[in-house]
């Protein structure tokens, strides 16, 4: 009997110990940052898929908006902020101040009904208001180009992250019970710029607080790995590029290493399809000798040439996936030669050089 009593005492003590451990244990913080990146990656895929959007609406109705959002730049944010709405009443009244009729209707409500509406006001209420000011096309696109993912680590309380990108449209991701959803946030063109500029735009909204979220240390971008994932043999692509150059440029075109078994190139996504392109320079011409920029798209197996006639386009380097190009010239005239740094993008199947000071 005493043995049984001792056994029960030990079991009771263990139960109390485990109960105490459970009481003081803190739930592990969900990885909001990376869960949100899953949402932004999915939204990038949605913006790129006309077929997907055609199931929900008519893509031609907002083609310009979709083109603006379809930048393939949603995997590496330049800044992320945790967004909280501290005072829903201040926000609500500021949103209503531009419309006297709506403001009068708000003021006609009893305090109890106003309180009910304020309980419905959240960060998600901001997006329709902001996108609505941009126009009906922006509102329509943002309402169908939403994405959501499930994650059982997410708790019931609502958390919002604002993701800012170098070229991509800002995305607001809302985390809730076992799920997260994202929506594009369109702002006026004159307000677009650096992460600091965008921060000021959102910070100017009354009642809103933005707290910086540390960016996770991501592995360095590996273009060779990206090509491998897509099943592209870069050496075979380089040989095809060399053959295409021979077919499309004069025979006088000179390359550093014309041997097709040992081609030279830089890897950077110039075409904007998310896959690295093969980039190099060739020098050619009779009378007006110049250096052209060559971009070969290994996905479409297409060759693009940027020819400046009396200007050279010389690859300087690849900086974090961005092709840095120097435009040098004019050649063959008495005008002073200038060097302008910038980058190159593909628009309407034409290579376009954009100086650094004109970057969006």
C-alpha positions as CSV (number, residue, x, y, z in Angstrom):
1,X,0.0,0.0,0.0
2,X,2.8,2.3,0.9
3,X,4.5,1.4,-2.4
4,X,1.4,2.3,-4.3
5,X,1.2,5.6,-2.5
6,X,4.8,6.4,-3.3
7,X,4.2,5.6,-6.9
8,X,1.1,7.8,-7.1
9,X,3.1,10.6,-5.4
10,X,5.9,10.4,-8.0
11,X,3.3,10.3,-10.9
12,X,1.6,13.3,-9.4
13,X,4.8,15.2,-9.1
14,X,5.7,14.4,-12.7
15,X,2.3,15.6,-13.9
16,X,2.7,18.9,-12.0
17,X,6.2,19.3,-13.5
18,X,5.0,18.7,-17.0
19,X,2.1,21.0,-16.5
20,X,4.4,23.7,-15.2
21,X,6.6,23.3,-18.3
22,X,3.6,23.6,-20.5
23,X,2.4,26.7,-18.7
24,X,5.6,28.5,-19.1
25,X,6.5,27.4,-22.5
26,X,6.1,30.0,-25.2
27,X,4.8,29.2,-28.6
28,X,7.5,29.5,-31.3
29,X,7.1,32.6,-33.4
30,X,5.9,31.7,-36.9
31,X,8.3,32.5,-39.8
32,X,6.1,35.3,-41.2
33,X,8.8,36.6,-43.5
34,X,9.3,33.4,-45.5
35,X,5.6,32.5,-45.4
36,X,5.0,35.9,-46.9
37,X,7.5,35.2,-49.7
38,X,5.6,32.1,-50.7
39,X,2.6,34.4,-51.2
40,X,4.6,37.0,-53.2
41,X,6.1,34.3,-55.4
42,X,2.6,33.0,-56.1
43,X,1.3,36.5,-57.0
44,X,4.3,36.9,-59.4
45,X,3.2,33.7,-61.1
46,X,-0.5,35.0,-61.3
47,X,0.6,38.3,-62.8
48,X,2.6,36.4,-65.4
49,X,-0.3,34.0,-66.4
50,X,-2.8,35.5,-68.8
51,X,-4.4,32.1,-68.9
52,X,-5.1,32.1,-65.2
53,X,-6.5,35.6,-65.2
54,X,-8.8,34.8,-68.1
55,X,-10.6,32.3,-65.9
56,X,-11.5,35.2,-63.6
57,X,-12.0,38.1,-65.9
58,X,-10.9,39.7,-69.2
59,X,-7.2,40.3,-69.1
60,X,-7.4,42.9,-71.9
61,X,-9.5,45.1,-69.5
62,X,-6.4,45.7,-67.4
63,X,-3.5,44.9,-69.6
64,X,-1.5,48.0,-68.7
65,X,-1.9,47.4,-65.0
66,X,-0.9,43.8,-65.4
67,X,2.2,44.8,-67.4
68,X,3.2,47.2,-64.6
69,X,2.9,44.5,-62.0
70,X,4.4,41.7,-64.1
71,X,8.1,42.5,-63.3
72,X,9.3,39.0,-62.1
73,X,10.8,40.8,-59.1
74,X,9.0,39.3,-56.2
75,X,11.5,36.9,-54.7
76,X,13.9,39.4,-53.0
77,X,12.3,42.3,-51.2
78,X,14.4,45.4,-50.6
79,X,12.5,46.2,-47.4
80,X,9.7,44.6,-45.3
81,X,7.6,46.3,-42.7
82,X,5.2,45.1,-40.1
83,X,2.1,47.2,-40.4
84,X,-0.3,48.0,-37.6
85,X,-3.3,50.3,-37.5
86,X,-3.1,52.0,-34.1
87,X,-6.2,54.2,-34.3
88,X,-9.0,52.9,-36.6
89,X,-11.1,56.0,-35.9
90,X,-8.3,58.4,-37.1
91,X,-7.9,56.3,-40.2
92,X,-11.6,56.1,-40.9
93,X,-12.2,59.8,-40.6
94,X,-9.2,60.6,-42.7
95,X,-10.5,58.3,-45.5
96,X,-13.9,60.0,-45.3
97,X,-12.7,63.6,-45.2
98,X,-12.6,63.8,-49.0
99,X,-16.3,63.0,-49.4
100,X,-18.7,65.4,-47.6
101,X,-21.7,63.2,-48.2
102,X,-20.0,60.0,-46.8
103,X,-18.6,62.0,-43.9
104,X,-22.1,63.3,-43.0
105,X,-23.5,59.7,-43.2
106,X,-20.7,58.6,-40.8
107,X,-21.5,61.4,-38.3
108,X,-25.2,60.6,-38.4
109,X,-24.4,57.1,-37.0
110,X,-24.8,56.5,-33.3
111,X,-21.6,55.9,-31.3
112,X,-22.6,52.2,-31.0
113,X,-22.9,51.8,-34.8
114,X,-19.7,53.7,-35.4
115,X,-17.9,51.3,-33.0
116,X,-19.3,48.3,-34.9
117,X,-17.8,49.7,-38.1
118,X,-14.5,50.5,-36.5
119,X,-14.2,46.9,-35.4
120,X,-14.3,45.9,-39.1
121,X,-11.6,48.4,-40.0
122,X,-8.2,46.7,-40.5
123,X,-5.1,47.0,-42.5
124,X,-6.8,45.2,-45.4
125,X,-9.3,48.1,-45.6
126,X,-6.4,50.3,-46.7
127,X,-5.7,48.5,-50.0
128,X,-9.1,49.1,-51.7
129,X,-8.9,52.7,-50.6
130,X,-5.4,53.1,-52.1
131,X,-6.0,51.1,-55.3
132,X,-9.4,52.8,-55.8
133,X,-7.6,56.2,-56.0
134,X,-5.5,54.8,-58.8
135,X,-8.6,53.9,-60.9
136,X,-11.1,51.2,-61.6
137,X,-8.5,49.1,-63.6
138,X,-6.2,48.9,-60.6
139,X,-9.0,48.0,-58.3
140,X,-10.2,45.3,-60.6
141,X,-6.8,43.7,-61.1
142,X,-5.9,43.8,-57.5
143,X,-9.2,42.1,-56.5
144,X,-8.5,39.1,-58.8
145,X,-4.7,38.9,-58.6
146,X,-4.8,37.9,-55.0
147,X,-3.1,34.8,-53.6
148,X,-3.2,32.7,-50.5
149,X,-1.3,29.9,-48.8
150,X,-2.0,27.7,-45.8
151,X,0.4,27.2,-42.9
152,X,-0.6,25.5,-39.7
153,X,2.0,27.4,-37.7
154,X,0.1,30.7,-38.1
155,X,-1.9,31.7,-35.0
156,X,-5.4,33.3,-34.9
157,X,-4.2,36.9,-34.3
158,X,-3.8,39.0,-37.4
159,X,-0.4,40.2,-38.6
160,X,0.4,42.3,-41.7
161,X,3.6,42.6,-43.6
162,X,4.3,45.1,-46.4
163,X,6.8,43.8,-48.9
164,X,8.7,46.4,-51.0
165,X,10.6,45.4,-54.2
166,X,13.1,47.1,-56.4
167,X,10.9,46.9,-59.5
168,X,7.8,45.0,-58.4
169,X,4.6,46.5,-57.1
170,X,4.3,46.6,-53.2
171,X,2.4,43.6,-51.7
172,X,0.5,43.6,-48.5
173,X,0.4,40.1,-46.9
174,X,-2.1,39.4,-44.1
175,X,-1.4,36.5,-41.8
176,X,-4.3,34.9,-39.9
177,X,-5.5,31.5,-38.6
178,X,-3.5,28.9,-40.5
179,X,-3.3,31.0,-43.6
180,X,-1.8,34.1,-45.4
181,X,-3.1,36.2,-48.3
182,X,-1.6,38.9,-50.4
183,X,-2.8,41.8,-52.5
184,X,-1.0,44.3,-54.8
185,X,-0.9,47.8,-53.5
186,X,-0.7,50.4,-56.4
187,X,0.6,53.9,-55.7
188,X,0.9,56.9,-58.0
189,X,3.9,56.8,-60.3
190,X,5.4,60.1,-58.9
191,X,5.5,58.4,-55.5
192,X,7.4,55.3,-56.7
193,X,11.1,55.2,-56.1
194,X,13.4,53.8,-53.4
195,X,12.3,51.8,-50.4
196,X,12.6,55.0,-48.4
197,X,10.2,56.8,-50.7
198,X,7.6,54.0,-50.5
199,X,8.0,54.0,-46.7
200,X,7.1,57.7,-46.6
201,X,4.0,57.1,-48.7
202,X,2.6,54.5,-46.4
203,X,3.8,56.3,-43.3
204,X,1.8,59.3,-44.3
205,X,-1.5,57.4,-43.8
206,X,-3.0,58.5,-40.5
207,X,-3.1,56.0,-37.7
208,X,-0.7,53.6,-39.4
209,X,2.6,52.4,-37.9
210,X,5.4,50.7,-39.9
211,X,8.1,48.7,-38.1
212,X,11.1,47.4,-40.1
213,X,11.4,43.7,-40.3
214,X,15.0,42.3,-40.6
215,X,15.6,40.8,-44.0
216,X,16.7,37.2,-43.8
217,X,20.1,36.3,-45.0
218,X,19.4,34.7,-48.4
219,X,21.9,32.6,-50.3
220,X,23.7,34.5,-53.0
221,X,21.9,34.3,-56.3
222,X,23.4,31.5,-58.5
223,X,22.4,31.9,-62.2
224,X,24.0,28.6,-63.1
225,X,21.8,26.9,-60.6
226,X,18.7,28.7,-62.0
227,X,19.5,27.5,-65.5
228,X,20.0,23.9,-64.2
229,X,16.6,24.0,-62.4
230,X,15.1,24.9,-65.8
231,X,16.8,22.1,-67.5
232,X,19.0,24.4,-69.7
233,X,22.5,23.2,-70.6
234,X,24.4,26.5,-70.5
235,X,27.3,25.2,-72.6
236,X,24.9,24.1,-75.3
237,X,23.1,27.4,-75.1
238,X,26.4,29.3,-75.5
239,X,27.2,27.3,-78.7
240,X,23.7,28.1,-80.1
241,X,24.3,31.8,-79.2
242,X,27.6,31.8,-81.1
243,X,25.9,30.2,-84.1
244,X,23.1,32.8,-84.1
245,X,25.6,35.6,-84.0
246,X,27.3,34.2,-87.1
247,X,23.9,34.0,-88.8
248,X,22.7,37.5,-87.9
249,X,25.8,39.7,-87.8
250,X,28.3,40.5,-90.6
251,X,31.2,38.1,-90.9
252,X,33.5,41.0,-89.8
253,X,32.1,40.7,-86.3
254,X,34.8,40.0,-83.8
255,X,34.5,38.3,-80.4
256,X,37.1,37.9,-77.7
257,X,37.1,34.1,-78.2
258,X,35.4,33.2,-81.5
259,X,36.1,29.5,-80.8
260,X,32.5,28.0,-80.5
261,X,33.8,25.4,-78.1
262,X,35.1,28.1,-75.7
263,X,32.5,31.0,-75.8
264,X,32.6,33.8,-73.2
265,X,29.5,35.4,-71.7
266,X,27.9,37.0,-68.7
267,X,24.7,35.7,-67.1
268,X,21.9,38.2,-66.3
269,X,18.1,38.2,-66.7
270,X,17.7,41.0,-69.3
271,X,14.5,39.7,-71.0
272,X,12.6,39.7,-67.6
273,X,11.4,36.1,-67.8
274,X,13.1,35.1,-64.5
275,X,15.7,33.0,-66.3
276,X,19.3,34.2,-66.8
277,X,20.3,35.2,-70.4
278,X,23.7,34.9,-72.0
279,X,25.2,38.4,-72.6
280,X,28.3,39.4,-74.5
281,X,29.8,42.0,-76.8
282,X,30.9,41.9,-80.4
283,X,32.9,44.5,-82.3
284,X,32.3,45.0,-86.0
285,X,31.8,47.6,-88.7
286,X,33.6,49.1,-91.7
287,X,34.2,52.8,-91.5
288,X,32.1,53.1,-88.3
289,X,33.5,50.4,-86.0
290,X,31.4,49.9,-82.9
291,X,30.8,47.4,-80.2
292,X,27.3,45.9,-79.9
293,X,25.6,44.2,-77.0
294,X,24.4,40.7,-77.6
295,X,21.7,39.0,-75.5
296,X,20.7,35.4,-76.0
297,X,17.5,34.1,-74.4
298,X,18.1,30.4,-73.8
299,X,14.4,29.7,-73.1
300,X,13.1,31.1,-76.4
301,X,16.4,30.5,-78.2
302,X,16.2,34.1,-79.5
303,X,19.0,36.5,-80.2
304,X,18.8,40.3,-79.5
305,X,21.3,42.9,-80.6
306,X,21.7,46.5,-79.3
307,X,23.5,48.5,-82.0
308,X,24.3,52.1,-81.3
309,X,26.0,52.8,-84.7
310,X,28.4,55.5,-83.4
311,X,28.0,54.4,-79.8
312,X,29.5,51.4,-78.1
313,X,27.6,49.3,-75.5
314,X,30.1,47.5,-73.3
315,X,29.4,45.1,-70.5
316,X,30.9,46.4,-67.3
317,X,29.8,43.8,-64.8
318,X,26.9,41.9,-63.3
319,X,25.9,43.4,-60.0
320,X,23.6,41.2,-57.9
321,X,21.9,39.8,-61.0
322,X,21.8,43.2,-62.8
323,X,23.7,43.7,-66.0
324,X,25.7,46.9,-65.8
325,X,26.4,48.4,-69.3
326,X,28.5,51.4,-70.3
327,X,27.3,53.4,-73.3
328,X,30.4,55.1,-74.8
329,X,30.6,57.6,-77.7
330,X,30.0,59.2,-80.1
331,X,32.7,57.5,-82.2
332,X,34.1,59.0,-85.4
333,X,33.3,62.6,-84.7
334,X,35.0,65.6,-83.0
335,X,32.5,65.6,-80.2
336,X,33.9,64.6,-76.8
337,X,33.4,61.0,-75.9
338,X,31.2,60.3,-72.8
339,X,30.7,57.2,-70.7
340,X,27.2,56.6,-69.3
341,X,26.5,53.7,-67.0
342,X,23.1,52.0,-67.0
343,X,21.3,48.8,-67.7
344,X,19.4,47.1,-70.5
345,X,15.9,45.7,-70.6
346,X,13.8,44.0,-73.3
347,X,10.7,45.9,-74.4
348,X,8.6,44.9,-77.4
349,X,11.4,42.5,-78.4
350,X,13.8,45.4,-78.5
351,X,16.8,46.0,-76.2
352,X,16.5,49.4,-74.5
353,X,19.4,51.1,-72.7
354,X,18.4,53.1,-69.6
355,X,20.9,55.3,-67.8
356,X,21.2,54.9,-64.1
357,X,19.8,58.3,-63.3
358,X,16.7,57.4,-65.2
359,X,16.1,54.1,-63.4
360,X,12.5,53.9,-62.0
